[in-house]
Amino acid sequence: MSTGDDGQAQAVASAKTMALAVYILYLVGYFVGITWLIGVIIAYTQRSNPDPLVSSHSQNQITIFWATLVYVIVGSLLALVLIGWLVLALWFVWSLIRIIKGLMALNNNLPIDRPTSWWL
């Protein structure tokens, strides 16, 4: 936080920038898994933002995280019987599509239509 001319605290980064950072953290998370956790923590802090654009993206990011956790755990367990590799591949495609769609919507200042849906 920084102090503006009127003496009130102002955020260093806008809420939209924070939403963008979470999507980027999720993309980096494919290589460095811990960034998924950092991203969801940021998303939870932004979820109650009064701006409907930011809150819909935050809810979308939270949904992506929890769905990812379920898919990766189930896929990893089922990998022992080979079907898990298909689950993991489908999760990868699904999550990548959701992240890219979110980035495109955020870039166009559009909210996410169904941020709690586990579908595309």
WOSUL-V124539 format. One record per backbone hydrogen bond with DSSP energy under -0.5 kcal/mol. NH is the residue of the N-H (numbers start at 1). CO is the residue of the C=O. Records with the same first field share a line. If there is no record, write none. Layout:
BEGIN
NH=CO + CO
END
This chain:
BEGIN
2=10
4=2 + 8
7=4
10=2
18=14
19=15
20=16
21=17
22=18
23=19
24=20
25=21
26=22
27=23
28=24
29=25
30=26 + 27
31=28
32=28
35=32
36=33
37=33
38=34
39=35
40=36
41=37
42=38
43=39
44=40
45=41
46=42
47=43
49=46
52=50
55=51
56=52
57=53
58=54
59=55
60=56
61=57
62=58
63=59
64=60
65=61
66=62
67=63
68=64
69=65
70=66
71=67
72=68
73=69
74=70
75=71
76=72
77=73
78=74
79=75
80=77
81=78
82=79
83=81
84=78
85=82
86=82 + 83
87=83
88=84
89=85
90=86
91=87
92=88
93=89
94=90
95=91
96=92
97=93
98=94
99=95
100=96
101=97
102=98
103=99
104=100
105=101
106=102
107=103
108=104
109=106
110=105
115=112
117=114
END
